[in-house]
């Protein structure tokens, strides 16, 4: 008896209609992964560098927490500005297409024709597709935005993207520092463990929206994170020898 494969959503006609009516969902996964990985890498690198330089527990906590808040805010602000720039770019290109359709409709119609001819449309089918798309201005512009310029039809909120980046940075970045709040002796292996688990979990989370297996994405992120921490430790140890 054949096994029915797992499908992410229903293909019932009513469910399809409802899903299309609601439109695509906006995902902020990349903001969480971006903030989480950078927070863990940056903070754990500071921890590793401080350990390599034999800094006191007090200085390590000061450096870790100060970096956590300052760099987290910087990352959030950068992501906010970057996301806002994407929206501004989208609006600029959309206004450009509006002008072109208004002042050079034949040329824009020819662009639609060549785009769909490249997709395999021919003859009357191609003529019909061009006619339907160009019959309504907003549909025409939407098609040009995605097919000619490759820009997504949905816009992410810059504020939401920035906040999620900051929260992920602070939450994940605090974990490698947390063991040092209770003392230094047993904190080093605990910090390494916390950082390694965080790296692996963040990487594994990516696999839910990726065709790559969770074990591979988890290990990839773990290796990158620990490698950066290793570099920081060696630099700290080297500076301790020469200073």
C-alpha positions in Angstrom: 0.0 0.0 0.0 1.6 3.3 -1.1 2.4 5.8 1.7 0.9 9.2 1.4 3.7 11.8 1.6 3.5 14.7 4.0 2.0 17.8 2.4 2.4 21.2 4.0 -1.2 22.4 3.2 -4.5 21.1 2.0 -5.5 21.1 -1.7 -9.2 21.2 -1.1 -10.7 23.8 -3.4 -12.2 25.8 -0.6 -8.9 25.8 1.4 -7.0 26.9 -1.7 -9.4 29.8 -2.2 -9.1 30.8 1.4 -5.3 30.6 1.3 -5.0 32.7 -1.9 -7.5 35.2 -0.6 -5.4 35.7 2.6 -2.3 36.1 0.6 1.3 35.0 1.4 2.5 35.1 5.0 5.4 37.4 5.9 8.3 35.5 7.4 10.8 37.0 9.9 12.7 33.8 10.3 15.8 35.2 8.7 15.8 38.1 11.2 15.7 35.7 14.1 18.4 33.5 12.7 20.5 36.5 11.7 20.3 38.1 15.1 20.6 34.8 17.0 23.7 33.6 15.3 25.4 37.0 15.4 24.6 37.5 19.0 25.9 34.1 20.0 29.0 34.3 17.9 29.9 37.8 19.0 29.3 37.3 22.7 30.9 33.9 22.8 33.9 35.3 20.9 34.3 37.9 23.6 34.0 35.2 26.3 36.7 33.1 24.5 38.9 36.1 24.0 38.6 37.1 27.7 39.4 33.5 28.8 42.4 33.4 26.5 43.6 36.7 28.0 43.0 35.6 31.6 40.6 38.5 32.3 38.7 38.4 35.6 35.1 37.3 35.8 34.0 40.9 36.5 35.7 42.2 33.3 34.3 39.3 31.3 30.7 40.1 32.4 31.1 43.8 31.8 32.5 43.2 28.2 29.9 40.6 27.5 26.8 42.5 28.7 28.0 45.8 27.2 28.5 44.2 23.8 25.2 42.4 24.1 23.2 45.6 24.4 25.3 47.9 22.2 25.9 45.5 19.4 22.4 44.1 19.6 21.0 47.6 19.1 23.4 48.3 16.3 22.3 45.1 14.6 18.7 45.9 15.0 19.2 49.4 13.6 21.1 48.1 10.6 18.4 45.5 9.9 15.7 48.2 10.3 17.5 50.5 7.8 18.2 47.7 5.4 14.6 46.5 5.4 13.3 50.1 5.0 15.7 50.5 2.0 14.2 47.4 0.4 10.7 48.9 0.7 11.9 52.3 -0.7 13.5 50.4 -3.6 10.3 48.6 -4.3 8.3 51.8 -4.2 10.8 53.5 -6.5 10.7 50.7 -9.1 6.9 50.5 -8.9 6.5 54.2 -9.5 8.9 53.8 -12.5 6.7 51.1 -14.0 3.6 53.2 -13.5 5.3 56.0 -15.5 6.4 53.7 -18.2 3.0 52.1 -18.6 1.5 55.5 -18.8 3.9 57.0 -21.4 5.1 53.9 -23.3 2.4 51.3 -23.0 3.3 49.6 -26.3 6.9 49.0 -25.1 5.7 47.7 -21.7 3.2 45.4 -23.5 6.1 44.1 -25.6 8.0 43.4 -22.4 5.1 41.3 -21.1 5.0 39.5 -24.4 8.7 38.6 -24.4 8.6 37.6 -20.7 5.8 35.1 -21.3 7.2 33.9 -24.6 10.3 33.0 -22.7 8.0 30.9 -20.4 6.8 28.9 -23.4 3.6 30.7 -24.4 3.0 30.9 -28.1 0.5 32.0 -30.7 -3.1 32.8 -29.5 -2.3 31.6 -26.0 0.5 34.2 -25.7 -1.8 36.9 -27.2 -4.5 36.0 -24.7 -2.0 36.1 -21.7 -0.7 39.5 -22.8 -4.2 40.9 -23.2 -5.5 39.6 -19.8 -2.4 40.9 -17.9 -2.3 44.3 -19.5 -6.1 44.8 -19.3 -5.8 45.9 -15.6 -3.1 48.4 -14.6 -2.4 47.0 -11.1 -2.1 43.4 -12.3 0.2 44.7 -15.1 2.4 46.5 -12.7 2.5 43.5 -10.2 3.5 41.2 -13.0 6.4 43.6 -14.1 7.6 43.9 -10.5 8.0 40.1 -10.0 8.8 39.0 -13.6 11.1 41.8 -14.8 12.6 43.1 -11.6 12.4 40.0 -9.4 11.0 41.9 -6.4 8.6 40.2 -3.9 5.0 41.2 -3.8 5.0 41.6 0.0 6.8 44.0 2.2 8.2 43.2 5.7 7.9 45.7 8.5 11.2 47.4 9.3 10.2 47.8 12.9 9.3 44.2 13.4 12.5 43.0 11.6 14.6 45.3 13.9 12.8 44.2 17.1 13.1 40.5 16.3 16.8 40.9 15.4 17.4 42.7 18.7 15.5 40.1 20.8 17.2 37.2 19.1 20.6 38.8 19.6 20.1 39.5 23.3 18.5 36.2 24.1 20.9 33.9 22.3 23.9 36.1 23.0 23.3 36.0 26.7 23.4 32.2 27.0 27.2 31.9 26.7 27.6 34.7 29.3 25.0 33.3 31.7 27.3 30.7 33.5 29.7 33.4 34.5 27.1 35.1 36.6 27.6 32.3 39.2 31.4 32.1 39.3 34.4 31.4 37.1 35.6 27.9 37.9 32.9 25.8 36.3 31.7 28.5 33.9 34.1 27.8 31.0 32.8 24.4 30.0 29.2 25.5 30.8 29.7 28.5 28.5 31.1 26.3 25.7 28.2 23.9 26.1 25.6 26.7 26.1 27.1 28.3 23.0 27.4 25.0 21.1 23.8 24.1 21.9 22.6 27.5 20.8 24.5 27.4 17.5 23.2 23.9 16.8 19.5 24.8 17.6 19.6 28.0 15.5 21.1 26.1 12.6 18.6 23.3 13.0 15.7 25.8 13.0 16.7 26.8 9.5 15.9 23.3 8.1 12.2 23.8 8.7 12.2 26.3 5.8 15.0 24.6 3.9 15.4 21.4 1.9 18.7 20.7 3.7 18.5 18.2 6.6 18.4 19.7 10.1 21.5 17.8 11.2 23.5 19.4 8.4 22.3 22.9 9.0 22.8 22.6 12.7 26.4 21.3 12.4 27.2 23.9 9.8 26.2 26.7 12.2 27.9 25.0 15.1 31.2 24.8 13.2 31.1 28.4 12.1 30.3 29.6 15.6 33.0 27.6 17.3 35.6 28.5 14.7 35.0 32.2 15.3 35.2 31.6 19.0 38.5 29.7 18.5 40.0 32.6 16.6 39.0 35.0 19.4 40.6 32.7 22.0 43.8 32.5 20.1 44.0 36.3 19.7 43.3 36.8 23.4 46.0 34.3 24.3 48.5 35.9 21.9 47.8 39.4 23.3 48.3 38.1 26.8 51.8 36.9 25.9 52.9 40.2 24.3 51.2 42.8 26.5 
